[in-house]
Amino acid sequence: MNLYDLFVKPYESYDSLQIMLETAGAVFGTLSVYFSIKKNIWVYPTGIISTLIYVYILFNFGLLGDCLINVYYTVMSVYGWILWAKNSEDHIHVDVTWATRKEWLYAGILFILSLALVTLIYYYKPYIDNKFSMEGANLGLYHLDWANWMDVFTTSIFLAGMWFMAKQRIENWIFWIIGDLICIPMMIFKGLGITSVQYLVFTIMAILGYVNWKKSFKEKSTIKS
């Protein structure tokens, strides 16, 4: 399979609106990660635009886990926006720290609950696809392919990462790096070539974000001491 088959051929059946929406979602998503690296509050308004676009796209492509996580992103972006504004002296930038043991426990609980919830939703996917009718719908997980199972897993990873980011914790970048790497082949498999490239860019930016936040915390600690 060549690059044409991976990144061009799937779009031959898409209309111009679908392509424009995916491109816009990728652009605003990239801007959001850039602002996050800079610890700039604009991470949230740009992120909200991207997540709302992807709610629509991912629902249509049957990736219910990622669709739900983007709904969650939207809600958490509003929460994070308020929290960052409250904790920022200039209402734009924030200080970052490492997570506490208690926060790691909360993140673990969120991860497990997400796994259970998204798996349950996939169990009822035949019912959802059947326009919420049980007539002729066979419930179960038999219809899931490897990308769907990865979707369940990455949804939980990103949920924990988003929570850590709203709390301004450096560890959020570790979750983004792992999740983004998994999403690259998953999106190619689903025919979302533009989005797969976006996740490759996200992986690189997440590594830079981790290095930048860690450096910022070290410099801040040195000044205080």
C-alpha positions as CSV (number, residue, x, y, z in Angstrom):
1,M,0.0,0.0,0.0
2,N,1.5,3.4,-1.1
3,L,1.0,6.9,0.2
4,Y,-1.7,7.6,-2.3
5,D,-3.8,4.7,-1.0
6,L,-3.3,5.8,2.6
7,F,-3.7,9.6,2.3
8,V,-5.5,10.5,-1.0
9,K,-7.7,7.6,-2.1
10,P,-10.0,7.6,1.0
11,Y,-10.9,11.3,0.3
12,E,-12.2,10.5,-3.2
13,S,-15.5,9.5,-1.6
14,Y,-15.7,12.5,0.7
15,D,-17.5,15.7,-0.1
16,S,-15.7,19.1,0.1
17,L,-17.4,20.0,3.4
18,Q,-16.0,16.8,5.1
19,I,-12.5,17.6,3.9
20,M,-12.8,21.3,5.0
21,L,-14.1,20.3,8.4
22,E,-11.3,17.8,9.0
23,T,-8.7,20.3,7.8
24,A,-10.1,23.1,10.1
25,G,-10.2,20.7,13.0
26,A,-6.6,19.7,12.5
27,V,-5.5,23.4,12.2
28,F,-7.3,24.5,15.4
29,G,-6.1,21.4,17.2
30,T,-2.5,22.1,16.3
31,L,-2.9,25.7,17.4
32,S,-4.3,24.5,20.7
33,V,-1.3,22.3,21.4
34,Y,1.0,25.1,20.4
35,F,-0.7,27.4,23.0
36,S,-0.5,24.6,25.6
37,I,3.2,24.3,25.1
38,K,3.5,28.1,25.7
39,K,1.2,27.8,28.8
40,N,-1.1,30.3,27.1
41,I,-4.8,30.3,27.9
42,W,-5.6,30.4,24.2
43,V,-5.2,26.7,24.3
44,Y,-8.8,26.5,25.4
45,P,-10.8,28.6,22.8
46,T,-8.8,27.1,19.9
47,G,-9.2,23.6,21.4
48,I,-13.0,24.0,21.8
49,I,-13.4,24.8,18.1
50,S,-11.3,21.8,17.2
51,T,-13.1,19.4,19.5
52,L,-16.6,20.4,18.4
53,I,-15.6,19.8,14.8
54,Y,-14.2,16.4,15.7
55,V,-17.3,15.4,17.7
56,Y,-19.2,15.6,14.3
57,I,-16.5,13.9,12.3
58,L,-15.7,11.0,14.7
59,F,-19.4,10.2,15.3
60,N,-19.9,9.8,11.5
61,F,-16.9,7.5,11.3
62,G,-18.1,5.3,14.1
63,L,-15.3,6.1,16.6
64,L,-17.6,6.6,19.5
65,G,-14.8,6.6,22.1
66,D,-12.9,9.4,20.5
67,C,-16.2,11.2,19.8
68,L,-17.1,11.0,23.5
69,I,-13.6,12.2,24.5
70,N,-14.0,15.2,22.3
71,V,-17.4,16.0,24.1
72,Y,-15.4,15.6,27.3
73,Y,-12.6,17.8,26.0
74,T,-15.2,20.5,25.3
75,V,-16.5,20.4,28.8
76,M,-13.1,20.2,30.4
77,S,-11.9,23.0,28.2
78,V,-14.5,25.3,29.7
79,Y,-13.4,24.1,33.2
80,G,-9.7,24.5,32.3
81,W,-10.3,27.9,30.8
82,I,-11.9,29.1,34.1
83,L,-9.2,27.4,36.2
84,W,-6.3,28.8,34.2
85,A,-7.8,32.3,34.2
86,K,-8.2,32.1,38.0
87,N,-4.6,30.8,38.6
88,S,-2.9,33.2,36.1
89,E,-1.5,36.5,37.2
90,D,-1.8,38.0,33.7
91,H,-4.9,36.0,32.8
92,I,-2.9,34.4,29.9
93,H,0.0,32.3,31.3
94,V,0.1,29.9,34.2
95,D,2.7,28.2,36.4
96,V,3.0,24.4,36.2
97,T,3.9,21.7,38.7
98,W,4.2,17.9,39.1
99,A,1.1,16.0,40.2
100,T,0.6,14.8,43.7
101,R,0.1,11.1,44.7
102,K,-3.6,11.9,45.4
103,E,-4.0,13.4,41.9
104,W,-2.5,10.3,40.3
105,L,-5.1,8.3,42.2
106,Y,-7.9,10.4,40.8
107,A,-6.4,10.1,37.3
108,G,-6.3,6.3,37.7
109,I,-10.0,6.2,38.7
110,L,-10.9,8.4,35.7
111,F,-9.0,6.0,33.5
112,I,-10.7,2.9,34.8
113,L,-14.2,4.5,34.7
114,S,-13.5,5.7,31.1
115,L,-12.6,2.1,30.0
116,A,-15.8,0.8,31.5
117,L,-18.0,3.5,30.1
118,V,-16.7,3.5,26.5
119,T,-16.8,-0.3,26.4
120,L,-20.4,-0.2,27.5
121,I,-21.2,2.3,24.8
122,Y,-19.6,0.1,22.1
123,Y,-21.7,-2.8,23.5
124,Y,-24.8,-0.8,22.6
125,K,-23.4,0.5,19.3
126,P,-25.6,-1.8,17.2
127,Y,-28.6,-0.2,19.0
128,I,-27.2,3.3,18.4
129,D,-26.5,2.5,14.7
130,N,-30.0,1.1,14.3
131,K,-31.4,4.6,15.1
132,F,-31.9,3.6,18.8
133,S,-34.2,0.7,17.9
134,M,-33.7,-2.8,19.3
135,E,-35.4,-4.3,16.3
136,G,-32.8,-6.4,14.5
137,A,-30.0,-5.1,16.7
138,N,-27.7,-7.7,18.2
139,L,-25.9,-6.2,21.2
140,G,-22.3,-7.1,22.0
141,L,-18.7,-6.4,21.2
142,Y,-18.4,-8.8,18.3
143,H,-18.4,-5.9,15.8
144,L,-15.3,-4.2,17.2
145,D,-12.1,-4.2,15.1
146,W,-8.6,-3.4,16.5
147,A,-9.0,0.3,15.9
148,N,-12.2,0.3,18.0
149,W,-10.4,-1.4,20.9
150,M,-7.6,1.1,20.5
151,D,-10.2,3.9,20.5
152,V,-11.4,2.6,23.9
153,F,-7.9,2.7,25.3
154,T,-6.8,6.0,23.9
155,T,-10.0,7.6,25.1
156,S,-9.1,6.7,28.6
157,I,-5.5,7.9,28.1
158,F,-6.6,11.3,26.8
159,L,-9.2,11.7,29.5
160,A,-6.6,11.5,32.2
161,G,-4.2,13.7,30.2
162,M,-6.9,16.4,29.8
163,W,-7.6,16.4,33.5
164,F,-3.9,16.8,34.3
165,M,-3.6,19.6,31.8
166,A,-6.6,21.5,33.4
167,K,-4.7,21.2,36.7
168,Q,-1.5,22.5,35.1
169,R,0.4,19.3,35.8
170,I,3.5,18.4,33.8
171,E,2.5,14.7,33.5
172,N,-0.3,15.6,31.1
173,W,2.2,15.5,28.3
174,I,3.2,11.8,29.0
175,F,-0.5,10.8,28.3
176,W,-0.6,12.9,25.1
177,I,2.6,11.3,23.8
178,I,1.3,7.8,24.3
179,G,-2.2,8.4,23.0
180,D,-1.0,10.4,20.0
181,L,1.4,7.6,18.9
182,I,-1.4,5.0,19.1
183,C,-3.8,7.3,17.1
184,I,-1.5,7.7,14.1
185,P,-2.1,4.1,12.6
186,M,-5.7,4.1,14.0
187,M,-6.7,7.2,11.9
188,I,-4.9,5.8,8.8
189,F,-6.9,2.6,9.2
190,K,-10.1,4.6,9.4
191,G,-9.3,6.6,6.3
192,L,-8.6,9.9,8.1
193,G,-5.2,10.7,6.6
194,I,-5.2,14.4,7.5
195,T,-6.0,13.6,11.1
196,S,-3.2,10.9,11.2
197,V,-0.7,13.5,10.1
198,Q,-2.1,15.8,12.8
199,Y,-1.4,13.2,15.5
200,L,2.2,12.8,14.2
201,V,2.6,16.5,14.6
202,F,0.9,16.3,18.0
203,T,3.4,13.6,19.1
204,I,6.4,15.9,18.3
205,M,4.7,18.9,19.9
206,A,3.8,16.9,23.0
207,I,7.5,15.9,23.5
208,L,8.4,19.6,23.1
209,G,5.7,20.5,25.6
210,Y,6.9,18.1,28.2
211,V,10.5,19.4,27.9
212,N,9.3,23.0,28.0
213,W,7.0,22.6,31.0
214,K,9.6,20.6,32.9
215,K,12.2,23.3,32.2
216,S,9.8,26.0,33.2
217,F,9.1,24.3,36.6
218,K,12.8,23.9,37.2
219,E,13.5,27.5,36.5
220,K,10.7,28.7,38.7
221,S,11.9,26.4,41.6
222,T,15.4,27.8,41.2
223,I,14.2,31.4,41.5
224,K,12.1,30.6,44.6
225,S,15.1,28.9,46.3
